[in-house]
Amino acid sequence: MGKLDGRVALVTGGGRGIGRAIALGFAGEGCTVAVSSRTLPELEAVAAEIDAAGGKGLAVKADAMSYEEIKASVQKVVAEFGTIHILANVAGGVLLAETPEGLSSVGHEDQAFIDNLSLNLISAQRACREVLPHMAKQQYGRIINIGSGYAKRGGGLISYTAAKHGIVGLTRAMATEVTELGITVNCLCPGWTNTQLSRWGFDLQGEGAEAARIAAASENIQNRLLEPEELAPMAVLLAAEHSYGITGQVISVDGG
């Protein structure tokens, strides 16, 4: 018996990195899992991996910055599997500006700020808005929003950091409103993790890429980057039926 037998999950940003790891973690506990993102081949590979292990996977192409595509992706999952019990909002990242100074506090471009908030915060709220009626109808739901170390402190790019702080506020406010419906909402904050986004950030340092990686690893007491798969056990716990007492929380998996 798996911890998530009979449940249906939607994982946004599920084609790689943390999203892929969480999707596979859910599937390993008996959950039917739909994964969404803009890159269909990656999604199909994850869905095939789930199917090959004896589970049920579904690839749903959707741009997290498009409300219409988010809405359509939820509708597709519900049409295929009848409902959604679990939502993991993993989609996110950093969108570049037109100039090198376009993401700085002094020279931040207006559109770049809006776009980064849309990708990292507004997309999560929209996905929640679409799945919550289904969760409310069945009086059961688990929402897991992915934050960041920068969700609790400064130091990152201001648009990304502002969005991740917003994820914390969204989590806490929503948890308060939906608790009587049998729904929990939590924020899972990774530390520096070995993902494409982190590697891209290090590579931007040019000759200093290795020094940047070492500096990132030194920010936790284990002195290392985490692997995406290390986020999955906590996500499974937060998605499980017996975790109803955990809601409105900001939980770190960051190496200490």
Rosetta silent file (secondary structure, phi, psi, omega in degrees, C-alpha in Angstrom):
SEQUENCE: MGKLDGRVALVTGGGRGIGRAIALGFAGEGCTVAVSSRTLPELEAVAAEIDAAGGKGLAVKADAMSYEEIKASVQKVVAEFGTIHILANVAGGVLLAETPEGLSSVGHEDQAFIDNLSLNLISAQRACREVLPHMAKQQYGRIINIGSGYAKRGGGLISYTAAKHGIVGLTRAMATEVTELGITVNCLCPGWTNTQLSRWGFDLQGEGAEAARIAAASENIQNRLLEPEELAPMAVLLAAEHSYGITGQVISVDGG
SCORE:     score description
SCORE:     0.000 S_00000001
   1 L     0.000  126.730  176.759    0.000    0.000    0.000 S_00000001
   2 L   -89.864  159.137  179.960    1.337    3.388   -1.021 S_00000001
   3 L   -67.884  -19.869 -175.845    0.789    6.587    0.942 S_00000001
   4 L  -121.873   25.438  178.602   -0.983    8.146   -2.058 S_00000001
   5 L   -55.884  133.703  175.783   -2.977    5.206   -3.421 S_00000001
   6 L    81.237   -0.713 -179.332   -6.053    6.357   -5.322 S_00000001
   7 L   -95.303  156.316  177.532   -4.979   10.000   -5.463 S_00000001
   8 E  -121.553  129.366 -178.759   -4.506   12.178   -8.543 S_00000001
   9 E  -122.235  149.164  168.521   -1.811   14.857   -8.637 S_00000001
  10 E  -118.496  124.843  178.495   -0.872   17.673  -10.964 S_00000001
  11 E  -115.836  110.409  175.693    2.760   18.790  -10.832 S_00000001
  12 E   -78.662  152.407 -174.807    3.537   21.997  -12.704 S_00000001
  13 L    61.725   34.715 -170.082    7.087   22.335  -13.940 S_00000001
  14 L   -90.817    8.256 -175.715    7.149   18.548  -13.839 S_00000001
  15 L   -85.316  -18.413 -177.697    9.446   17.824  -16.762 S_00000001
  16 L  -159.216  172.249  172.806   12.784   18.113  -14.992 S_00000001
  17 H    59.395 -136.102 -176.487   14.576   18.926  -11.768 S_00000001
  18 H   -64.364  -38.958  179.261   12.528   19.218   -8.601 S_00000001
  19 H   -61.541  -45.116  177.204    9.214   18.870  -10.441 S_00000001
  20 H   -61.035  -45.259 -178.047   10.263   15.591  -12.046 S_00000001
  21 H   -62.068  -41.576  179.316   11.565   14.269   -8.726 S_00000001
  22 H   -67.765  -41.732  178.877    8.323   15.111   -6.920 S_00000001
  23 H   -59.374  -45.353  179.468    6.220   13.598   -9.713 S_00000001
  24 H   -68.201  -35.190  175.877    8.178   10.341   -9.536 S_00000001
  25 H   -62.811  -44.039  176.529    7.994   10.399   -5.745 S_00000001
  26 H   -61.152  -47.764 -177.492    4.214   10.715   -5.867 S_00000001
  27 H   -61.400  -36.082  179.462    3.931    7.951   -8.456 S_00000001
  28 H   -66.060  -16.301  177.107    6.094    5.668   -6.327 S_00000001
  29 L  -104.456   19.371  173.132    3.490    5.941   -3.574 S_00000001
  30 L    92.705    6.763 -176.816    0.615    4.892   -5.830 S_00000001
  31 L   -84.716  141.515  167.054   -0.490    8.302   -7.099 S_00000001
  32 E   -79.965  130.015 -169.785   -1.697    8.978  -10.634 S_00000001
  33 E  -129.060  125.475  169.151    0.408   11.929  -11.790 S_00000001
  34 E  -102.588  135.426  178.053   -0.033   14.547  -14.496 S_00000001
  35 E  -118.293  139.375 -179.461    2.980   16.728  -15.244 S_00000001
  36 E  -130.213  150.197  172.658    2.818   20.059  -17.038 S_00000001
  37 E  -177.940 -172.637  178.872    5.294   22.523  -18.526 S_00000001
  38 L   -85.573  -14.986 -169.996    6.105   24.097  -21.879 S_00000001
  39 L  -107.025   95.502 -172.980    8.449   21.289  -23.013 S_00000001
  40 H   -61.851  -41.460 -179.783    6.419   18.306  -24.159 S_00000001
  41 H   -58.997  -39.520  177.258    9.295   15.843  -24.816 S_00000001
  42 H   -63.638  -42.698  179.740   10.500   16.186  -21.206 S_00000001
  43 H   -63.577  -42.849 -179.465    6.967   15.670  -19.910 S_00000001
  44 H   -63.951  -35.079  177.882    6.442   12.616  -22.086 S_00000001
  45 H   -65.888  -40.752  178.279    9.678   11.129  -20.772 S_00000001
  46 H   -66.372  -45.872  179.392    8.514   11.568  -17.169 S_00000001
  47 H   -60.924  -38.739  178.705    5.064   10.126  -17.936 S_00000001
  48 H   -66.611  -37.406  178.438    6.704    7.160  -19.687 S_00000001
  49 H   -64.606  -39.672  177.389    8.946    6.586  -16.671 S_00000001
  50 H   -65.032  -46.238 -179.912    5.888    6.531  -14.419 S_00000001
  51 H   -61.981  -41.361 -177.910    4.056    4.128  -16.729 S_00000001
  52 H   -64.291  -26.603  179.246    7.082    1.835  -16.996 S_00000001
  53 L   -87.696    4.847  177.809    7.153    1.540  -13.199 S_00000001
  54 L    96.217    6.713  179.678    3.513    0.408  -13.178 S_00000001
  55 L  -100.139 -166.876  177.011    1.867    3.756  -12.475 S_00000001
  56 L  -122.915  119.797  178.463   -0.241    6.178  -14.490 S_00000001
  57 E  -122.076  151.936  178.908    1.382    9.280  -15.929 S_00000001
  58 E  -140.821  127.926  176.657    0.024   12.038  -18.157 S_00000001
  59 E   -95.248  127.335 -178.254    1.962   14.732  -20.020 S_00000001
  60 E  -129.421  109.031  179.318    0.112   18.050  -20.378 S_00000001
  61 E   -72.905  123.060 -179.514    1.777   20.853  -22.321 S_00000001
  62 L  -158.603  133.871  174.905    1.009   24.186  -20.646 S_00000001
  63 L   -85.290  120.362 -177.134    2.789   27.506  -20.255 S_00000001
  64 L   -63.847  -18.032  179.839    2.634   28.502  -16.581 S_00000001
  65 L   -89.948    0.446  178.634    2.481   32.172  -17.602 S_00000001
  66 L  -109.582  114.848  179.448   -0.720   31.660  -19.595 S_00000001
  67 H   -61.508  -39.257 -179.179   -3.908   31.576  -17.543 S_00000001
  68 H   -63.491  -38.039  179.552   -5.797   29.965  -20.411 S_00000001
  69 H   -74.122  -35.365  173.542   -3.248   27.150  -20.670 S_00000001
  70 H   -60.941  -47.710 -179.944   -3.257   26.594  -16.901 S_00000001
  71 H   -59.575  -45.119 -179.562   -7.039   26.391  -16.989 S_00000001
  72 H   -65.389  -35.693 -179.409   -6.981   23.994  -19.943 S_00000001
  73 H   -66.160  -41.105  177.472   -4.380   21.773  -18.264 S_00000001
  74 H   -64.288  -43.652  179.196   -6.538   21.360  -15.161 S_00000001
  75 H   -60.506  -38.404 -179.747   -9.564   20.612  -17.311 S_00000001
  76 H   -66.361  -42.065  179.780   -7.589   17.954  -19.207 S_00000001
  77 H   -64.972  -43.995  179.976   -6.472   16.221  -16.015 S_00000001
  78 H   -64.831  -40.406  178.236   -9.996   16.239  -14.591 S_00000001
  79 H   -63.351  -35.030 -177.458  -11.422   14.922  -17.875 S_00000001
  80 H   -78.857  -40.816 -170.010   -8.845   12.107  -17.873 S_00000001
  81 H  -121.333   -2.508  173.697   -8.904   11.106  -14.199 S_00000001
  82 L    95.869  -28.522 -179.181  -12.092   12.596  -12.718 S_00000001
  83 L  -169.591 -177.321  171.832  -10.566   15.029  -10.219 S_00000001
  84 L  -135.332  124.590  177.880   -7.367   16.402   -8.703 S_00000001
  85 L   -97.424  -29.108 -171.763   -6.449   15.688   -5.087 S_00000001
  86 E  -133.071  133.173  173.297   -2.924   17.121   -5.018 S_00000001
  87 E  -123.417  124.283  172.139   -1.366   20.176   -6.656 S_00000001
  88 E  -113.143  111.371  179.395    2.382   20.801   -6.567 S_00000001
  89 E   -87.838   91.912 -176.847    3.238   24.255   -7.899 S_00000001
  90 L  -104.561  -22.515 -177.342    6.835   23.743   -8.985 S_00000001
  91 L   -54.853  135.144  179.355    6.969   25.867  -12.155 S_00000001
  92 L   170.470 -176.106 -179.326    9.292   28.829  -11.743 S_00000001
  93 L   147.365 -160.712 -179.762   12.699   30.236  -12.488 S_00000001
  94 L  -123.586  125.179  174.929   14.350   33.453  -13.624 S_00000001
  95 L   -99.443  130.021 -176.974   13.454   35.263  -16.838 S_00000001
  96 L   -72.656  156.142  174.819   16.199   37.484  -18.197 S_00000001
  97 L   -95.399  179.313 -177.645   15.790   41.178  -18.950 S_00000001
  98 L   -78.462  -21.738 -178.760   16.844   42.974  -22.110 S_00000001
  99 L  -127.118  157.628  178.110   19.943   44.498  -20.503 S_00000001
 100 L   -58.026  -29.455 -179.903   22.480   43.198  -17.937 S_00000001
 101 L   -88.506    0.590 -170.048   21.176   45.763  -15.441 S_00000001
 102 L   -72.318   -7.829  176.111   17.555   44.885  -16.148 S_00000001
 103 L  -114.320    7.276 -178.978   17.173   42.639  -13.085 S_00000001
 104 L   -86.807  161.499  179.988   19.023   44.894  -10.637 S_00000001
 105 L   -61.095  -39.049 -175.314   17.385   47.040   -7.968 S_00000001
 106 L   -77.333  -41.141 -172.552   18.538   50.262   -9.619 S_00000001
 107 L  -114.875   22.137 -173.803   17.816   49.412  -13.247 S_00000001
 108 L   -60.962  127.308  177.473   15.100   46.755  -13.096 S_00000001
 109 L   -74.246  136.736 -176.389   12.980   46.743  -16.220 S_00000001
 110 H   -57.168  -47.200 -176.141    9.263   46.983  -15.496 S_00000001
 111 H   -67.475  -36.347  178.015    8.264   44.150  -17.824 S_00000001
 112 H   -64.326  -37.883  177.937   10.984   41.865  -16.519 S_00000001
 113 H   -64.918  -45.782 -179.980    9.752   42.427  -12.965 S_00000001
 114 H   -62.739  -43.263 -178.163    6.168   41.670  -13.971 S_00000001
 115 H   -64.042  -41.285  179.765    7.203   38.596  -15.949 S_00000001
 116 H   -69.267  -34.738  173.002    9.215   37.118  -13.063 S_00000001
 117 H   -66.501  -39.317 -179.784    6.326   37.674  -10.661 S_00000001
 118 H   -62.888  -44.436 -177.821    3.980   36.052  -13.177 S_00000001
 119 H   -68.221  -41.567 -169.390    6.163   32.964  -13.549 S_00000001
 120 H   -98.168  -18.177 -177.287    6.961   32.445   -9.870 S_00000001
 121 H  -126.287  -55.360 -174.323    3.874   33.710   -8.018 S_00000001
 122 H   -64.756  -35.763  178.533    0.867   34.493  -10.179 S_00000001
 123 H   -60.384  -38.643  179.833    1.083   31.145  -11.976 S_00000001
 124 H   -67.121  -42.662  179.122    0.788   29.347   -8.628 S_00000001
 125 H   -63.031  -39.589 -179.548   -2.249   31.377   -7.585 S_00000001
 126 H   -67.125  -41.211  177.592   -3.936   30.675  -10.907 S_00000001
 127 H   -63.322  -42.158  176.647   -3.317   26.944  -10.659 S_00000001
 128 H   -59.524  -44.874 -178.364   -4.710   26.953   -7.139 S_00000001
 129 H   -58.690  -35.293 -178.609   -7.772   28.848   -8.297 S_00000001
 130 H   -77.127  -35.336 -177.242   -8.483   26.196  -10.915 S_00000001
 131 H   -87.187  -24.512 -173.892   -8.031   23.134   -8.705 S_00000001
 132 H   -59.494  -38.579  177.244   -9.657   24.434   -5.517 S_00000001
 133 H   -58.842  -36.655  178.340  -13.284   23.970   -6.696 S_00000001
 134 H   -69.432  -40.981  177.909  -12.561   20.270   -7.288 S_00000001
 135 H   -66.239  -40.538 -179.899  -10.868   19.924   -3.909 S_00000001
 136 H   -64.743  -39.483 -179.366  -13.694   21.766   -2.174 S_00000001
 137 H   -62.107  -38.232 -178.753  -16.294   19.522   -3.801 S_00000001
 138 H   -93.608   -0.063  179.535  -14.605   16.390   -2.491 S_00000001
 139 L    56.594   39.811  179.215  -13.681   18.012    0.853 S_00000001
 140 L  -161.576  134.583  174.675  -10.071   16.974    0.374 S_00000001
 141 E  -173.127  152.545  176.206   -6.964   18.541   -1.111 S_00000001
 142 E  -133.803  120.025  177.751   -3.256   19.029   -0.701 S_00000001
 143 E  -115.805  128.637  178.874   -1.466   22.035   -2.210 S_00000001
 144 E  -122.949  113.142  176.681    2.321   22.279   -2.112 S_00000001
 145 E   -97.047  136.210  179.794    3.905   25.524   -3.271 S_00000001
 146 E   -92.659  119.866  177.694    7.618   25.534   -3.984 S_00000001
 147 L   -95.882 -133.118 -176.694    9.447   28.422   -2.376 S_00000001
 148 L  -173.853  164.476  169.062   13.176   28.998   -2.098 S_00000001
 149 H   -57.518  -31.257  178.776   15.828   29.933    0.398 S_00000001
 150 H   -78.005    0.246  172.269   15.099   33.428   -0.874 S_00000001
 151 H   -75.770  -13.385 -174.733   11.483   33.045    0.286 S_00000001
 152 L  -123.266   -2.351 -179.399   12.746   33.711    3.816 S_00000001
 153 L  -155.228  175.389  175.695   15.648   36.126    3.308 S_00000001
 154 L   -91.700 -172.291  175.833   17.183   38.570    0.854 S_00000001
 155 L   115.082  -21.710  179.098   20.165   38.138   -1.394 S_00000001
 156 L   -94.050  179.485  173.784   18.584   36.973   -4.636 S_00000001
 157 L   -56.564  139.901 -168.005   17.401   38.922   -7.645 S_00000001
 158 H   -65.866  -36.749  179.851   14.700   41.278   -6.423 S_00000001
 159 H   -68.893  -42.221  178.318   11.875   40.107   -8.704 S_00000001
 160 H   -65.425  -45.880 -178.831   12.549   36.429   -7.955 S_00000001
 161 H   -64.617  -42.196  177.948   12.961   37.069   -4.218 S_00000001
 162 H   -61.387  -41.562  179.428    9.819   39.201   -4.076 S_00000001
 163 H   -64.555  -42.160 -178.310    7.860   36.468   -5.855 S_00000001
 164 H   -71.542  -32.991  170.051    9.105   33.752   -3.503 S_00000001
 165 H   -63.187  -36.931  176.932    8.252   35.872   -0.462 S_00000001
 166 H   -63.475  -35.128  176.833    4.830   36.211   -2.086 S_00000001
 167 H   -59.900  -39.386  177.548    4.547   32.431   -2.285 S_00000001
 168 H   -62.802  -46.010  178.763    4.898   32.319    1.513 S_00000001
 169 H   -63.891  -41.755  177.078    2.127   34.880    1.927 S_00000001
 170 H   -58.896  -45.502 -179.252   -0.085   33.088   -0.583 S_00000001
 171 H   -59.593  -50.094 -175.549    0.436   29.811    1.270 S_00000001
 172 H   -68.129  -41.704 -179.764   -0.416   31.195    4.681 S_00000001
 173 H   -67.263  -43.112 -178.509   -3.418   33.221    3.562 S_00000001
 174 H   -67.776  -40.890  179.743   -4.898   30.404    1.492 S_00000001
 175 H   -57.079  -39.470  179.969   -4.357   27.804    4.202 S_00000001
 176 H   -63.114  -36.994 -174.102   -6.441   29.924    6.580 S_00000001
 177 H   -81.597  -26.248 -171.099   -9.337   30.129    4.140 S_00000001
 178 H  -109.651    1.561 -174.306   -9.574   26.492    3.021 S_00000001
 179 H   -60.591  -35.695 -179.019   -8.839   24.507    6.171 S_00000001
 180 H   -72.860   -7.718  177.693  -12.519   23.791    6.882 S_00000001
 181 H   -94.869    7.111 -179.462  -12.772   22.234    3.410 S_00000001
 182 L    78.735   20.795 -175.894  -10.282   19.508    4.289 S_00000001
 183 E  -112.325  135.719  173.389   -7.560   21.201    2.257 S_00000001
 184 E  -112.575  150.909  178.773   -4.011   21.928    3.383 S_00000001
 185 E  -135.948  122.311 -179.504   -1.595   24.402    1.812 S_00000001
 186 E  -134.964  160.662  178.811    2.119   24.360    2.544 S_00000001
 187 E  -117.325  122.898  179.249    5.305   25.856    1.148 S_00000001
 188 E  -104.962  119.104 -174.439    8.332   23.630    0.575 S_00000001
 189 E  -107.911  110.299  173.826   11.583   25.592    0.331 S_00000001
 190 E   -75.943  151.873  164.403   14.603   23.969   -1.313 S_00000001
 191 L   -86.766 -160.533  176.215   18.091   25.172   -0.610 S_00000001
 192 L   -60.860  122.272 -174.167   20.698   25.214   -3.360 S_00000001
 193 E  -127.043  148.678 -177.010   19.830   22.162   -5.432 S_00000001
 194 L   -76.592   76.829 -179.623   21.535   20.550   -8.408 S_00000001
 195 L  -121.009  170.503  178.117   19.031   21.728  -11.017 S_00000001
 196 H   -60.484  -38.534  179.986   19.275   23.341  -14.424 S_00000001
 197 H   -62.864  -45.694  179.394   18.386   26.720  -12.874 S_00000001
 198 H   -64.069  -44.803 -179.820   21.213   26.537  -10.345 S_00000001
 199 H   -62.458  -37.987  176.798   23.738   25.387  -12.946 S_00000001
 200 H   -62.697  -43.229  178.861   22.649   28.220  -15.237 S_00000001
 201 H   -62.511  -40.929  177.931   23.170   30.706  -12.408 S_00000001
 202 H   -65.801  -41.637 -177.137   26.644   29.377  -11.724 S_00000001
 203 H   -63.121  -27.603  178.173   27.544   29.447  -15.426 S_00000001
 204 L   -62.992  -19.030 -179.560   26.678   33.141  -15.584 S_00000001
 205 L   -79.388   -3.180  178.094   29.727   33.727  -13.406 S_00000001
 206 H    63.525 -123.120 -179.270   32.013   32.682  -16.267 S_00000001
 207 H   -65.544  -16.834  179.402   35.435   31.807  -14.922 S_00000001
 208 H   -93.024   13.027 -175.378   34.003   32.120  -11.413 S_00000001
 209 H   -59.862  -45.374 -177.861   31.383   29.373  -11.947 S_00000001
 210 H   -67.353  -38.362  177.194   33.146   26.799   -9.778 S_00000001
 211 H   -64.222  -37.553  177.784   33.722   29.346   -7.009 S_00000001
 212 H   -65.509  -39.426  178.570   30.016   30.243   -7.144 S_00000001
 213 H   -65.064  -43.750  179.536   29.065   26.584   -6.817 S_00000001
 214 H   -63.781  -39.951  178.655   31.370   26.132   -3.833 S_00000001
 215 H   -64.036  -40.730  178.604   29.980   29.285   -2.210 S_00000001
 216 H   -63.430  -44.244  179.780   26.411   28.032   -2.689 S_00000001
 217 H   -62.073  -32.818 -176.548   27.271   24.654   -1.159 S_00000001
 218 L   -73.621   -8.119 -177.712   28.849   26.361    1.834 S_00000001
 219 L   -76.879   -9.406  174.887   25.548   28.039    2.753 S_00000001
 220 L  -120.164  163.082 -172.067   24.283   24.899    4.491 S_00000001
 221 L   -73.582  -14.998  175.689   25.810   22.903    7.313 S_00000001
 222 L   -87.715   -6.601  174.234   26.225   19.831    5.105 S_00000001
 223 L    55.886   50.909 -177.841   28.381   21.899    2.740 S_00000001
 224 L  -158.930  163.005  166.803   26.812   20.530   -0.442 S_00000001
 225 L   -84.315  141.397  174.976   24.182   21.009   -3.096 S_00000001
 226 E   -80.973  160.461  171.986   21.110   18.854   -2.626 S_00000001
 227 L   -96.450  147.903 -178.330   19.787   16.569   -5.344 S_00000001
 228 H   -52.674  -36.189 -177.360   16.205   17.116   -6.579 S_00000001
 229 H   -62.781  -18.352 -179.713   15.171   13.649   -5.344 S_00000001
 230 H   -75.163  -13.853  175.926   15.800   14.764   -1.769 S_00000001
 231 H   -82.104  -23.414 -172.062   12.741   17.040   -1.951 S_00000001
 232 H   -62.117  -43.713 -178.169   10.396   14.187   -2.837 S_00000001
 233 H   -59.716  -39.788  177.848    9.982   12.538    0.604 S_00000001
 234 H   -68.642  -38.607  176.801    8.806   15.782    2.208 S_00000001
 235 H   -61.491  -41.396  177.425    6.480   16.461   -0.718 S_00000001
 236 H   -61.500  -44.552  178.413    5.001   12.966   -0.302 S_00000001
 237 H   -58.361  -47.078 -177.706    4.457   13.596    3.401 S_00000001
 238 H   -68.318  -22.988  179.790    2.685   16.904    2.739 S_00000001
 239 H   -86.919  -13.142 -172.446    0.538   15.241    0.058 S_00000001
 240 L   -78.726  156.470 -179.130   -0.548   12.332    2.229 S_00000001
 241 H   -61.473  -38.319 -174.192   -3.912   11.987    3.943 S_00000001
 242 H   -77.151    1.693  179.681   -2.370   11.696    7.409 S_00000001
 243 H   -96.376   19.117 -176.517   -0.637   15.093    7.100 S_00000001
 244 L   -57.496  -28.451  179.923   -3.852   17.082    7.612 S_00000001
 245 L   -74.726   -6.033  179.619   -2.410   18.630   10.780 S_00000001
 246 L  -105.327  107.740  178.060    0.365   20.282    8.754 S_00000001
 247 L  -154.652  151.446 -177.712   -0.890   23.405    6.998 S_00000001
 248 L    70.705   19.199 -173.368    0.168   26.991    6.476 S_00000001
 249 L  -101.930  152.070  173.914    3.777   25.948    7.056 S_00000001
 250 E  -114.452  108.420 -170.368    7.029   26.968    5.391 S_00000001
 251 E  -116.429  128.036 -178.734    9.272   23.904    5.472 S_00000001
 252 E   -98.911  138.247  165.996   12.886   23.826    4.326 S_00000001
 253 E  -124.641   93.466 -165.531   14.773   20.928    2.794 S_00000001
 254 L  -142.338   11.462 -179.323   18.111   22.660    2.426 S_00000001
 255 L    79.578    7.773  176.243   20.930   20.740    4.093 S_00000001
 256 L    94.500    0.000    0.000   20.620   22.722    7.288 S_00000001
